[in-house]
C-alpha cells in the first residue's frame, strides 16, 4: 500500500555526510532503495538548518540543501519533483514524488525576498520555526506564552498568497494559537498526542481539535521520544494514531516519519524500507480503508480540498 510521508531530513545528511549517495546509502534512512521497499509514493524532503550555524551563513546552507535536492534526489531515476499537488495523481507506477519543505524560517532573517526565493524554488510546505526563537515566531522549546512576531504576519500573508501549507509542528503553544486563525492552509507534518506523551513537540487535545476545525491535518511522527517516555513500540505509535483519530476523525490523520532527523528509531521502523510494518500494525485496529487513508489518501484529499479554497 502506497504511503505519503510528510517529513524527512535526508537533505541534511546529503550535505553533511562524506560521499553521500541518495540511491542506496545505508547511512540515509530515506534513500531511493528504501523508499521503493517501503512503498513510499511521495516523500517530503525538509530543508533544515542547524541553529548553531552562524546567521550570516544560514541562507547559504538553504541553497546547498536545495542544490542537493536537485543533484542527488531529482537526478536519481524515477524521482519526480512535485511542484503542483495534482502531480500526486499523475505519478507512474515506477515513479516517486519528491516534495520540498522548509523547516523553520530562521535562515531568512527578516528578509521576505529570501522566503520568496525559496518558494520560487518549489517549496510547498513551510514551518515558521524549528525549536528556537526567530524573527517570525517562537519554537517549541521557548516560553509557551510568547507568540507570533510582527514579521510573522508578513510571512503568513506571503504563504497564503502563494497557497503554501503552513506547518505548525515546531511552534510553541502561543505561536500555534496566533497562527491558527491567520493560515489559509495548515498542517502538523510530524507531531503526536501530548495526552499520551507529554512533550512540547506534541499537540494537546485542544490544539489537535482546533487545528482540524480550521481545516488542518495531523501527521504522526516516528521519533521514540515523541511516542513514549520509555522504550517506544510500534503499538504505542498506533496508540497515538488511535487517540487522535478518536479525537478529530481518522480522515484527518497521516504520516510524517522524521527519518534522518532522529538518532534513535522504533524497533521494526528503523528506516523508510520498513514503513509497511507500521501499516500492518495499524490494520489490527483500523479497517483497510482507514489504513489506506492514513497512508496516503487522506493527504491527497486534503490538498485537493485546499486547492479549491
VEXTI-472525 format. One line per 8 residues: number of its first residue (from 0); their letters; for each residue x, y, z of N, C-alpha, C. Coordinates in nm, 3 decimals, padded with zeros to 5 digits. Example, Ala and Ser with C-alpha at 12.3 -4.5 7.8 and 13.67 -1.06 7.14 Angstrom:
<nodes>
0) as) 01.319:-00.569:00.780:01.230:-00.450:00.780:01.320:-00.330:00.780; 01.285:-00.225:00.708:01.367:-00.106:00.714:01.290:00.003:00.787
</nodes>
This chain:
<nodes>
0) xxxxxxxx) 00.084:-00.120:00.000:00.000:00.000:00.000:00.088:00.125:00.000; 00.063:00.216:-00.092:00.145:00.337:-00.105:00.131:00.431:00.014; 00.240:00.500:00.043:00.247:00.593:00.156:00.293:00.730:00.107; 00.238:00.835:00.167:00.291:00.970:00.151:00.346:01.012:00.287; 00.474:01.044:00.292:00.544:01.078:00.417:00.573:01.228:00.415; 00.521:01.298:00.515:00.528:01.444:00.516:00.658:01.504:00.570; 00.753:01.419:00.618:00.874:01.482:00.672:00.992:01.386:00.681; 01.104:01.427:00.623:01.232:01.361:00.648:01.342:01.465:00.635
8) xxxxxxxx) 01.461:01.432:00.688:01.575:01.524:00.686:01.691:01.468:00.605; 01.661:01.394:00.500:01.766:01.335:00.417:01.857:01.440:00.354; 01.805:01.558:00.325:01.888:01.661:00.263:02.001:01.705:00.355; 01.976:01.705:00.485:02.081:01.740:00.580:02.194:01.638:00.572; 02.159:01.509:00.564:02.263:01.407:00.554:02.336:01.414:00.420; 02.262:01.444:00.314:02.323:01.453:00.182:02.425:01.567:00.174; 02.411:01.667:00.260:02.504:01.781:00.259:02.607:01.774:00.370; 02.598:01.677:00.459:02.694:01.670:00.570:02.774:01.539:00.574
16) xxxxxxxx) 02.719:01.431:00.521:02.792:01.305:00.519:02.893:01.302:00.404; 03.007:01.247:00.428:03.110:01.238:00.324:03.069:01.137:00.217; 03.077:01.180:00.091:03.047:01.093:-00.024:02.910:01.028:-00.013; 02.811:01.105:00.031:02.675:01.053:00.045:02.611:01.029:-00.091; 02.533:00.922:-00.100:02.461:00.889:-00.222:02.316:00.863:-00.190; 02.227:00.924:-00.264:02.084:00.908:-00.236:02.032:00.771:-00.279; 02.093:00.710:-00.377:02.038:00.587:-00.434:02.023:00.475:-00.332; 02.131:00.443:-00.258:02.120:00.332:-00.163:02.220:00.342:-00.048
24) xxxxxxxx) 02.258:00.461:-00.011:02.349:00.483:00.101:02.280:00.440:00.231; 02.333:00.340:00.299:02.267:00.285:00.418:02.273:00.381:00.537; 02.353:00.487:00.527:02.355:00.587:00.635:02.233:00.677:00.629; 02.159:00.670:00.520:02.042:00.757:00.500:01.915:00.674:00.514; 01.832:00.710:00.613:01.706:00.639:00.636:01.618:00.640:00.512; 01.617:00.755:00.444:01.530:00.774:00.328:01.616:00.782:00.203; 01.666:00.668:00.158:01.731:00.664:00.027:01.632:00.604:-00.073; 01.666:00.611:-00.200:01.570:00.567:-00.301:01.534:00.419:-00.287
32) xxxxxxxx) 01.633:00.336:-00.261:01.607:00.192:-00.248:01.508:00.165:-00.136; 01.524:00.236:-00.023:01.434:00.217:00.091:01.296:00.277:00.064; 01.289:00.386:-00.009:01.159:00.441:-00.048:01.082:00.338:-00.131; 01.151:00.275:-00.224:01.087:00.173:-00.307:01.042:00.054:-00.223; 01.128:00.008:-00.133:01.097:-00.107:-00.049:00.979:-00.080:00.043; 00.973:00.042:00.096:00.864:00.079:00.187:00.738:00.126:00.119; 00.739:00.128:-00.015:00.625:00.173:-00.095:00.586:00.318:-00.061; 00.690:00.402:-00.046:00.666:00.545:-00.026:00.645:00.606:-00.164
40) xxxxxxxx) 00.525:00.650:-00.191:00.492:00.704:-00.324:00.527:00.851:-00.336; 00.529:00.921:-00.225:00.571:01.062:-00.225:00.636:01.093:-00.091; 00.747:01.166:-00.097:00.825:01.197:00.022:00.853:01.346:00.028; 00.825:01.406:00.142:00.861:01.546:00.165:01.003:01.551:00.221; 01.089:01.630:00.155:01.227:01.649:00.196:01.240:01.788:00.258; 01.268:01.792:00.388:01.278:01.919:00.458:01.415:01.982:00.442; 01.416:02.113:00.431:01.539:02.192:00.440:01.550:02.234:00.586; 01.644:02.175:00.657:01.664:02.206:00.798:01.803:02.263:00.819
48) xxxxxxxx) 01.811:02.379:00.883:01.939:02.445:00.909:01.966:02.444:01.059; 02.076:02.383:01.098:02.114:02.376:01.239:02.127:02.518:01.295; 02.059:02.547:01.406:02.067:02.683:01.462:02.205:02.722:01.508; 02.297:02.625:01.523:02.434:02.658:01.563:02.514:02.719:01.448; 02.464:02.706:01.326:02.532:02.769:01.212:02.515:02.921:01.222; 02.621:02.999:01.206:02.609:03.145:01.215:02.500:03.199:01.123; 02.428:03.297:01.173:02.313:03.351:01.099:02.350:03.395:00.957; 02.469:03.456:00.942:02.506:03.506:00.810:02.542:03.395:00.712
56) xxxxxxxx) 02.545:03.271:00.758:02.574:03.158:00.670:02.453:03.067:00.649; 02.345:03.093:00.721:02.232:03.000:00.718:02.162:02.995:00.583; 02.146:03.108:00.517:02.076:03.104:00.388:02.159:03.033:00.283; 02.292:03.042:00.295:02.379:02.966:00.205:02.356:02.816:00.223; 02.332:02.774:00.347:02.303:02.633:00.373:02.169:02.592:00.314; 02.072:02.683:00.314:01.945:02.656:00.246:01.971:02.628:00.098; 02.052:02.712:00.037:02.085:02.694:-00.105:02.156:02.561:-00.129; 02.246:02.524:-00.038:02.319:02.398:-00.053:02.225:02.278:-00.046
64) xxxxxxxx) 02.127:02.284:00.042:02.034:02.172:00.053:01.939:02.166:-00.067; 01.901:02.282:-00.119:01.819:02.280:-00.240:01.899:02.225:-00.358; 02.028:02.259:-00.362:02.114:02.204:-00.466:02.124:02.052:-00.453; 02.136:02.003:-00.328:02.142:01.859:-00.305:02.013:01.791:-00.348; 01.901:01.857:-00.327:01.772:01.804:-00.371:01.772:01.783:-00.522; 01.827:01.880:-00.594:01.828:01.871:-00.741:01.936:01.776:-00.793; 02.053:01.778:-00.732:02.164:01.699:-00.786:02.167:01.555:-00.736; 02.115:01.532:-00.617:02.113:01.396:-00.561:01.977:01.330:-00.578
72) xxxxxxxx) 01.873:01.396:-00.530:01.740:01.333:-00.529:01.680:01.329:-00.669; 01.668:01.445:-00.732:01.597:01.451:-00.860:01.676:01.390:-00.975; 01.807:01.378:-00.960:01.886:01.315:-01.066:01.886:01.162:-01.056; 01.821:01.110:-00.953:01.806:00.966:-00.938:01.685:00.921:-01.018; 01.703:00.822:-01.102:01.596:00.778:-01.193:01.469:00.743:-01.117; 01.358:00.795:-01.166:01.228:00.766:-01.108:01.179:00.868:-01.007; 01.266:00.960:-00.964:01.224:01.064:-00.869:01.168:01.183:-00.947; 01.051:01.230:-00.906:00.980:01.337:-00.976:00.955:01.453:-00.881
80) xxxxxxxx) 00.996:01.573:-00.921:00.974:01.693:-00.839:00.827:01.732:-00.843; 00.762:01.731:-00.728:00.622:01.772:-00.718:00.616:01.922:-00.692; 00.573:01.996:-00.793:00.557:02.142:-00.779:00.410:02.181:-00.781; 00.324:02.088:-00.817:00.179:02.107:-00.819:00.119:01.980:-00.756; 00.033:01.998:-00.656:-00.022:01.882:-00.586:-00.096:01.786:-00.678; -00.146:01.835:-00.791:-00.216:01.748:-00.886:-00.124:01.638:-00.940; 00.006:01.661:-00.935:00.102:01.561:-00.984:00.099:01.432:-00.902; 00.051:01.439:-00.778:00.045:01.318:-00.696:-00.041:01.210:-00.762
88) xxxxxxxx) -00.141:01.252:-00.837:-00.230:01.157:-00.905:-00.177:01.115:-01.041; -00.068:01.176:-01.085:-00.017:01.150:-01.220:00.112:01.069:-01.221; 00.161:01.028:-01.104:00.286:00.954:-01.098:00.270:00.816:-01.160; 00.367:00.778:-01.241:00.367:00.643:-01.300:00.401:00.541:-01.191; 00.371:00.413:-01.215:00.396:00.311:-01.113:00.540:00.308:-01.060; 00.637:00.337:-01.145:00.777:00.330:-01.103:00.828:00.462:-01.046; 00.746:00.566:-01.044:00.791:00.699:-01.001:00.758:00.727:-00.854; 00.842:00.809:-00.793:00.823:00.855:-00.656:00.826:01.007:-00.655
96) xxxxxxxx) 00.725:01.068:-00.596:00.719:01.213:-00.588:00.812:01.267:-00.480; 00.882:01.375:-00.510:00.973:01.440:-00.417:00.928:01.584:-00.396; 00.904:01.620:-00.272:00.845:01.749:-00.237:00.940:01.822:-00.142; 00.958:01.951:-00.163:01.044:02.032:-00.077:00.964:02.103:00.031; 01.020:02.106:00.152:00.963:02.188:00.259:01.075:02.266:00.327; 01.039:02.370:00.398:01.134:02.449:00.475:01.100:02.434:00.622; 01.193:02.378:00.700:01.168:02.353:00.842:01.226:02.469:00.924; 01.145:02.574:00.937:01.189:02.691:01.012:01.238:02.803:00.923
104) xxxxxxxx) 01.207:02.927:00.962:01.240:03.044:00.880:01.359:03.124:00.934; 01.436:03.066:01.024:01.549:03.141:01.081:01.645:03.190:00.974; 01.667:03.109:00.871:01.767:03.142:00.770:01.731:03.264:00.686; 01.603:03.303:00.685:01.566:03.420:00.605:01.581:03.549:00.684; 01.607:03.537:00.815:01.617:03.657:00.897:01.487:03.735:00.893; 01.496:03.862:00.856:01.375:03.944:00.837:01.364:03.990:00.691; 01.414:03.907:00.601:01.418:03.941:00.459:01.315:03.857:00.384; 01.201:03.916:00.352:01.093:03.842:00.287:01.132:03.799:00.147
112) xxxxxxxx) 01.228:03.869:00.084:01.270:03.830:-00.051:01.342:03.695:-00.049; 01.408:03.663:00.060:01.473:03.531:00.072:01.367:03.422:00.077; 01.256:03.446:00.148:01.147:03.348:00.151:01.086:03.335:00.012; 01.070:03.444:-00.058:01.017:03.439:-00.195:01.106:03.352:-00.283; 01.237:03.365:-00.269:01.329:03.285:-00.349:01.314:03.136:-00.319; 01.293:03.102:-00.192:01.275:02.962:-00.152:01.145:02.908:-00.212; 01.040:02.986:-00.208:00.913:02.942:-00.264:00.924:02.927:-00.416; 00.996:03.019:-00.479:01.016:03.010:-00.625:01.089:02.882:-00.663
120) xxxxxxxx) 01.168:02.828:-00.571:01.243:02.704:-00.597:01.157:02.580:-00.582; 01.031:02.598:-00.541:00.940:02.485:-00.536:00.901:02.435:-00.400; 00.937:02.507:-00.293:00.896:02.466:-00.159:00.744:02.474:-00.146; 00.683:02.364:-00.094:00.537:02.354:-00.086:00.484:02.362:00.057; 00.571:02.339:00.157:00.532:02.349:00.298:00.638:02.432:00.370; 00.594:02.515:00.464:00.688:02.597:00.541:00.652:02.592:00.689; 00.750:02.551:00.769:00.737:02.564:00.914:00.796:02.697:00.955; 00.728:02.771:01.041:00.773:02.906:01.075:00.897:02.905:01.165
128) xxxxxxxx) 00.908:02.803:01.248:01.024:02.789:01.337:01.069:02.644:01.340; 01.191:02.623:01.389:01.228:02.492:01.443:01.200:02.506:01.592; 01.284:02.459:01.680:01.254:02.467:01.824:01.294:02.600:01.886; 01.371:02.680:01.810:01.423:02.803:01.867:01.335:02.923:01.829; 01.366:03.038:01.888:01.303:03.165:01.851:01.369:03.219:01.726; 01.290:03.281:01.639:01.347:03.355:01.526:01.267:03.483:01.505; 01.287:03.549:01.393:01.220:03.677:01.367:01.072:03.660:01.338; 01.027:03.536:01.319:00.889:03.509:01.281:00.802:03.472:01.402
136) xxxxxxxx) 00.854:03.384:01.487:00.773:03.331:01.598:00.866:03.262:01.698; 00.804:03.190:01.792:00.879:03.117:01.895:00.858:02.967:01.878; 00.968:02.893:01.893:00.963:02.749:01.872:00.925:02.671:01.996; 00.916:02.540:01.980:00.862:02.451:02.082:00.939:02.454:02.213; 01.068:02.488:02.209:01.146:02.489:02.331:01.146:02.625:02.401; 01.071:02.720:02.348:01.065:02.854:02.406:00.947:02.867:02.502; 00.948:02.975:02.577:00.839:03.007:02.670:00.705:02.995:02.596; 00.617:02.910:02.647:00.490:02.881:02.578:00.400:03.003:02.567
144) xxxxxxxx) 00.427:03.110:02.643:00.341:03.228:02.640:00.384:03.330:02.534; 00.500:03.307:02.470:00.550:03.400:02.370:00.506:03.354:02.232; 00.449:03.446:02.153:00.385:03.403:02.029:00.444:03.456:01.900; 00.356:03.471:01.803:00.391:03.519:01.670:00.443:03.663:01.678; 00.544:03.694:01.595:00.601:03.828:01.592:00.542:03.908:01.475; 00.558:04.040:01.475:00.503:04.121:01.365:00.549:04.075:01.227; 00.677:04.041:01.211:00.726:03.993:01.082:00.658:03.862:01.043; 00.616:03.786:01.143:00.547:03.660:01.117:00.419:03.679:01.039
152) xxxxxxxx) 00.350:03.787:01.064:00.225:03.815:00.991:00.253:03.843:00.844; 00.365:03.909:00.818:00.405:03.935:00.679:00.440:03.802:00.609; 00.508:03.715:00.682:00.543:03.583:00.628:00.417:03.502:00.597; 00.324:03.500:00.689:00.200:03.425:00.669:00.121:03.480:00.552; 00.118:03.612:00.537:00.047:03.672:00.424:00.105:03.624:00.291; 00.237:03.618:00.281:00.300:03.571:00.157:00.269:03.423:00.135; 00.278:03.342:00.240:00.250:03.199:00.227:00.105:03.176:00.184; 00.014:03.253:00.239:-00.126:03.242:00.199:-00.145:03.280:00.052
160) xxxxxxxx) -00.080:03.388:00.012:-00.093:03.434:-00.128:-00.041:03.329:-00.226; 00.060:03.254:-00.183:00.122:03.153:-00.269:00.061:03.013:-00.249; -00.042:03.003:-00.166:-00.106:02.875:-00.136:-00.008:02.771:-00.083; 00.080:02.816:00.005:00.178:02.728:00.070:00.118:02.676:00.200; 00.140:02.548:00.229:00.093:02.490:00.354:00.184:02.535:00.468; 00.123:02.586:00.574:00.198:02.629:00.693:00.201:02.513:00.792; 00.323:02.476:00.833:00.345:02.362:00.920:00.365:02.411:01.064; 00.281:02.364:01.157:00.285:02.412:01.295:00.361:02.318:01.389
168) xxxxxxxx) 00.421:02.211:01.337:00.478:02.108:01.424:00.580:02.161:01.526; 00.658:02.261:01.490:00.764:02.307:01.581:00.730:02.436:01.655; 00.609:02.485:01.642:00.572:02.608:01.713:00.546:02.582:01.861; 00.575:02.682:01.944:00.531:02.672:02.083:00.380:02.701:02.089; 00.322:02.688:02.206:00.175:02.693:02.214:00.116:02.828:02.173; 00.170:02.939:02.224:00.111:03.068:02.190:00.128:03.099:02.042; 00.242:03.065:01.985:00.260:03.087:01.841:00.159:03.005:01.762; 00.136:02.881:01.806:00.035:02.797:01.742:-00.100:02.868:01.741
176) xxxxxxxx) -00.142:02.916:01.856:-00.275:02.979:01.865:-00.280:03.110:01.786; -00.168:03.181:01.777:-00.163:03.304:01.699:-00.172:03.276:01.549; -00.106:03.169:01.505:-00.101:03.135:01.363:-00.233:03.077:01.313; -00.298:02.999:01.398:-00.415:02.921:01.357:-00.521:03.000:01.280; -00.567:03.116:01.328:-00.672:03.188:01.254:-00.621:03.262:01.130; -00.489:03.274:01.116:-00.432:03.352:01.005:-00.396:03.266:00.885; -00.372:03.137:00.906:-00.320:03.050:00.800:-00.432:03.001:00.708; -00.409:03.011:00.579:-00.505:02.962:00.480:-00.500:02.809:00.471
184) xxxxxxxx) -00.380:02.754:00.469:-00.359:02.609:00.465:-00.266:02.573:00.581; -00.307:02.476:00.663:-00.230:02.449:00.785:-00.223:02.299:00.811; -00.111:02.259:00.872:-00.089:02.116:00.894:00.014:02.099:01.006; 00.009:01.986:01.074:00.118:01.944:01.163:00.183:01.825:01.093; 00.301:01.846:01.037:00.363:01.745:00.950:00.424:01.628:01.025; 00.464:01.649:01.151:00.524:01.540:01.229:00.510:01.570:01.379; 00.391:01.538:01.431:00.360:01.560:01.573:00.268:01.450:01.623; 00.282:01.416:01.751:00.196:01.317:01.814:00.106:01.381:01.919
192) xxxxxxxx) 00.042:01.298:02.000:-00.054:01.344:02.100:00.013:01.365:02.235; 00.005:01.485:02.289:00.067:01.513:02.418:-00.004:01.441:02.532; -00.130:01.407:02.510:-00.203:01.332:02.613:-00.138:01.197:02.641; -00.068:01.141:02.541:-00.004:01.011:02.556:00.146:01.023:02.583; 00.206:01.131:02.541:00.349:01.155:02.565:00.368:01.305:02.585; 00.394:01.344:02.708:00.396:01.486:02.745:00.527:01.551:02.703; 00.531:01.589:02.576:00.649:01.655:02.520:00.601:01.781:02.447; 00.672:01.894:02.459:00.626:02.018:02.396:00.618:02.012:02.244
200) xxxxxxxx) 00.679:01.910:02.181:00.667:01.894:02.036:00.536:01.827:01.995; 00.465:01.773:02.093:00.338:01.708:02.063:00.222:01.804:02.082; 00.108:01.770:02.023:-00.011:01.854:02.029:-00.100:01.818:02.146; -00.149:01.919:02.217:-00.252:01.893:02.318:-00.381:01.856:02.246; -00.474:01.798:02.320:-00.603:01.764:02.260:-00.672:01.890:02.208; -00.660:02.000:02.282:-00.723:02.125:02.240:-00.663:02.174:02.108; -00.531:02.165:02.097:-00.465:02.206:01.973:-00.508:02.117:01.856; -00.510:01.987:01.878:-00.546:01.893:01.771:-00.687:01.922:01.720
208) xxxxxxxx) -00.780:01.943:01.811:-00.920:01.969:01.770:-00.932:02.103:01.698; -00.862:02.204:01.748:-00.868:02.336:01.685:-00.803:02.333:01.546; -00.695:02.260:01.534:-00.624:02.250:01.406:-00.715:02.190:01.299; -00.780:02.081:01.332:-00.867:02.015:01.235:-00.992:02.098:01.209; -01.044:02.164:01.311:-01.160:02.253:01.292:-01.127:02.364:01.192; -01.000:02.404:01.189:-00.955:02.509:01.099:-00.922:02.455:00.960; -00.948:02.327:00.940:-00.922:02.265:00.810:-00.790:02.194:00.800; -00.720:02.179:00.913:-00.587:02.123:00.913:-00.581:01.972:00.917
216) xxxxxxxx) -00.460:01.921:00.925:-00.430:01.779:00.918:-00.320:01.749:01.019; -00.316:01.627:01.072:-00.214:01.587:01.169:-00.142:01.462:01.118; -00.010:01.469:01.108:00.070:01.355:01.065:00.158:01.308:01.180; 00.140:01.183:01.220:00.212:01.131:01.335:00.359:01.107:01.300; 00.443:01.121:01.403:00.588:01.114:01.387:00.642:00.987:01.452; 00.749:00.930:01.394:00.801:00.802:01.439:00.910:00.813:01.547; 00.943:00.932:01.590:01.053:00.951:01.685:01.014:00.893:01.821; 01.091:00.797:01.875:01.053:00.732:02.002:01.025:00.829:02.116
224) xxxxxxxx) 01.103:00.940:02.126:01.085:01.033:02.237:00.953:01.108:02.230; 00.888:01.109:02.112:00.757:01.172:02.099:00.645:01.070:02.106; 00.681:00.943:02.124:00.583:00.835:02.132:00.561:00.791:02.276; 00.671:00.775:02.349:00.662:00.725:02.486:00.779:00.777:02.567; 00.760:00.792:02.697:00.868:00.836:02.784:00.967:00.723:02.811; 00.926:00.599:02.780:01.016:00.484:02.791:01.032:00.422:02.652; 01.083:00.302:02.644:01.108:00.239:02.515:00.980:00.234:02.431; 00.982:00.303:02.317:00.863:00.313:02.233:00.850:00.193:02.141
232) xxxxxxxx) 00.727:00.154:02.114:00.700:00.041:02.026:00.606:00.084:01.914; 00.596:-00.001:01.813:00.501:00.024:01.704:00.359:00.036:01.757; 00.323:-00.051:01.851:00.187:-00.047:01.906:00.161:00.085:01.977; 00.262:00.140:02.042:00.244:00.269:02.109:00.228:00.383:02.009; 00.296:00.373:01.895:00.274:00.471:01.789:00.130:00.460:01.738; 00.082:00.339:01.724:-00.058:00.319:01.683:-00.153:00.376:01.788; -00.114:00.371:01.916:-00.195:00.434:02.022:-00.217:00.582:01.992; -00.111:00.650:01.945:-00.122:00.792:01.911:-00.219:00.812:01.794
240) xxxxxxxx) -00.207:00.727:01.694:-00.298:00.736:01.580:-00.442:00.717:01.627; -00.462:00.617:01.711:-00.598:00.587:01.759:-00.653:00.701:01.844; -00.569:00.755:01.931:-00.613:00.866:02.016:-00.655:00.986:01.930; -00.571:01.022:01.836:-00.602:01.137:01.750:-00.723:01.110:01.661; -00.734:00.987:01.612:-00.849:00.951:01.528:-00.979:00.962:01.606; -00.977:00.917:01.731:-01.097:00.928:01.815:-01.129:01.074:01.846; -01.025:01.156:01.850:-01.041:01.296:01.887:-01.093:01.381:01.771; -01.035:01.361:01.651:-01.064:01.451:01.538:-01.117:01.380:01.413
248) xxxxxxxx) -01.117:01.247:01.414:-01.160:01.172:01.296:-01.041:01.116:01.221; -01.046:00.988:01.190:-00.933:00.921:01.125:-00.902:00.981:00.988; -01.001:01.045:00.926:-00.981:01.103:00.793:-00.887:01.223:00.795; -00.849:01.270:00.914:-00.760:01.386:00.925:-00.619:01.347:00.970; -00.587:01.218:00.964:-00.460:01.169:01.013:-00.373:01.118:00.898; -00.241:01.144:00.908:-00.146:01.095:00.809:-00.014:01.061:00.877; 00.092:01.047:00.797:00.222:01.003:00.846:00.331:01.105:00.815; 00.424:01.124:00.910:00.538:01.214:00.891:00.656:01.161:00.970
256) xxxxxxxx) 00.736:01.076:00.910:00.832:00.994:00.982:00.936:01.070:01.065; 00.993:01.176:01.009:01.109:01.246:01.065:01.236:01.163:01.051; 01.236:01.065:00.961:01.358:00.989:00.934:01.472:01.082:00.893; 01.591:01.045:00.931:01.716:01.119:00.908:01.727:01.243:00.996; 01.622:01.275:01.069:01.629:01.382:01.167:01.627:01.327:01.308; 01.623:01.193:01.319:01.615:01.128:01.450:01.733:01.032:01.467; 01.788:01.031:01.588:01.905:00.949:01.614:01.871:00.809:01.663; 01.748:00.789:01.709:01.701:00.658:01.752:01.570:00.628:01.682
264) xxxxxxxx) 01.538:00.500:01.666:01.418:00.461:01.595:01.342:00.352:01.672; 01.219:00.331:01.631:01.135:00.226:01.688:01.174:00.092:01.625; 01.177:-00.013:01.705:01.205:-00.146:01.651:01.101:-00.182:01.546; 01.148:-00.222:01.429:01.058:-00.254:01.320:01.025:-00.136:01.232; 01.079:-00.019:01.268:01.054:00.102:01.190:01.183:00.184:01.188; 01.291:00.119:01.144:01.425:00.177:01.151:01.458:00.268:01.035; 01.385:00.255:00.925:01.410:00.337:00.806:01.289:00.325:00.714; 01.291:00.401:00.605:01.176:00.406:00.514:01.140:00.269:00.458
272) xxxxxxxx) 01.238:00.181:00.444:01.211:00.049:00.390:01.124:-00.038:00.477; 01.107:00.000:00.604:01.024:-00.076:00.698:00.888:-00.012:00.721; 00.852:00.086:00.640:00.728:00.161:00.662:00.603:00.074:00.656; 00.606:-00.032:00.577:00.488:-00.118:00.568:00.459:-00.189:00.700; 00.560:-00.203:00.787:00.536:-00.263:00.918:00.439:-00.180:01.001; 00.445:-00.048:00.985:00.351:00.039:01.055:00.210:00.018:01.004; 00.195:00.003:00.873:00.061:-00.021:00.818:00.005:-00.153:00.868; 00.091:-00.255:00.880:00.045:-00.384:00.934:-00.004:-00.367:01.077
280) xxxxxxxx) 00.067:-00.287:01.156:00.025:-00.261:01.294:-00.106:-00.183:01.299; -00.124:-00.091:01.206:-00.248:-00.013:01.200:-00.367:-00.100:01.163; -00.346:-00.202:01.082:-00.455:-00.289:01.035:-00.520:-00.367:01.150; -00.450:-00.381:01.261:-00.506:-00.451:01.377:-00.623:-00.373:01.436; -00.618:-00.240:01.426:-00.721:-00.156:01.490:-00.804:-00.073:01.394; -00.762:-00.066:01.269:-00.835:00.015:01.171:-00.871:-00.071:01.050; -00.976:-00.030:00.981:-01.017:-00.101:00.860:-00.917:-00.077:00.748; -00.922:-00.161:00.644:-00.832:-00.145:00.530:-00.850:-00.007:00.467
288) xxxxxxxx) -00.973:00.040:00.459:-01.000:00.172:00.401:-00.940:00.282:00.487; -00.952:00.269:00.618:-00.895:00.370:00.708:-00.743:00.372:00.701; -00.681:00.255:00.693:-00.535:00.248:00.683:-00.489:00.311:00.551; -00.563:00.284:00.444:-00.532:00.345:00.314:-00.539:00.497:00.325; -00.636:00.545:00.399:-00.649:00.689:00.421:-00.530:00.746:00.496; -00.494:00.681:00.607:-00.381:00.727:00.688:-00.252:00.726:00.605; -00.235:00.622:00.525:-00.113:00.605:00.447:-00.095:00.713:00.341; -00.203:00.748:00.272:-00.187:00.844:00.161:-00.313:00.919:00.121
296) xxxxxxxx) -00.427:00.851:00.124:-00.547:00.909:00.065:-00.599:01.031:00.141; -00.585:01.032:00.273:-00.631:01.148:00.350:-00.558:01.274:00.308; -00.425:01.263:00.289:-00.349:01.381:00.248:-00.385:01.422:00.106; -00.406:01.326:00.018:-00.448:01.360:-00.119:-00.578:01.437:-00.118; -00.671:01.394:-00.034:-00.799:01.466:-00.025:-00.778:01.605:00.035; -00.687:01.613:00.132:-00.658:01.742:00.196:-00.608:01.844:00.093; -00.508:01.805:00.013:-00.452:01.903:-00.082:-00.549:01.931:-00.196; -00.632:01.834:-00.230:-00.733:01.859:-00.333:-00.835:01.960:-00.284
304) xxxxx) -00.875:01.947:-00.159:-00.969:02.042:-00.098:-00.905:02.178:-00.082; -00.777:02.178:-00.042:-00.705:02.304:-00.023:-00.693:02.382:-00.153; -00.683:02.312:-00.264:-00.669:02.378:-00.394:-00.793:02.455:-00.433; -00.906:02.422:-00.371:-01.033:02.488:-00.404:-01.068:02.599:-00.307; -00.987:02.616:-00.203:-01.017:02.719:-00.102:-00.982:02.859:-00.154
</nodes>
